[in-house]
Amino acid sequence: MSLSCTWEEFKRMAKEFREAAPTMNIDELENAWKCLGLGYLNMSEPVWQHSAAIVLKMETRTYLQRENELTEAA
């Protein structure tokens, strides 16, 4: 089985991750982060690889912020 992700699909995934993160619990956050990572690793358009890396780095902040909120509340 081969997974592939276009630049447009990856951007949509990142947007959905960013919008949903504030309401996620820790398990949902972890799974969504893994899904976004798989999208990045399976980019099928090499020309957009650098842009995807920048988007992933930006979403790292979203992930860490929400993870911090969840661990502080525990």
N, C-alpha and C positions, 0 to 999 in steps of 0.2 A: 504494500500500500504506500502510495506516495502522496504527501501533503504538499500543497503549494499555496502561496499567498502573493497576490499582486500588491503593488504599492497602494492602490486605492483601498483594497481590503484591509491592509495593515493600518492605514490612517483611520479607517472606520473602527477597527478594533481598539485602537489607542483612544479614540474619542469616547467610545462606549465604556472603556475601562475608567477613564478620567471622570466621566459623569456618574458612574455607579459606585466608585470607590468610597465616597463618604457614607454610604449606607451599608456597606459590606461588613460581615463579621470576619474573623481571622481566617477561617477556612475558605470562605468565598474569595477573600482577597488573595490568598495564596494560589488558589486555582485559577483565578482570572489572570494573575501575574504570569503563571506558567503558560497559559494559553497565549498571552501576548508574546511571551518569549518564543514559543513555537512558531508563531506567525513571523516573527523576525528571522528566526533561523531558516525558515522555509520560503523566504522571499524568492520569487521566480523572476524578478527583474533586477539584474545586477546593477544597472545604471542608477537605481534608487537606493542601493545598499547604504550609502553614506547618509542620505536623508533619513532612512529608517533608523539608523544608529542614533541620530540626533533625537528623533522622536522617542525612541526607547529610553534614552538618557533623561529626557524630560519627564517621562512617565515614572522613572525611578523615584523622582521626588514625590509624585503622587502616592506611590506605593509606600515609601518610607514615612511620609506624613501620616497616612492612615494607620500603618502598623504601629507607629508611636502612640497615636491616640488610643488604639485598642489595648496596648500593653500598659499604658498609664492608667486606664480605667479599670484594669484587672486587679 
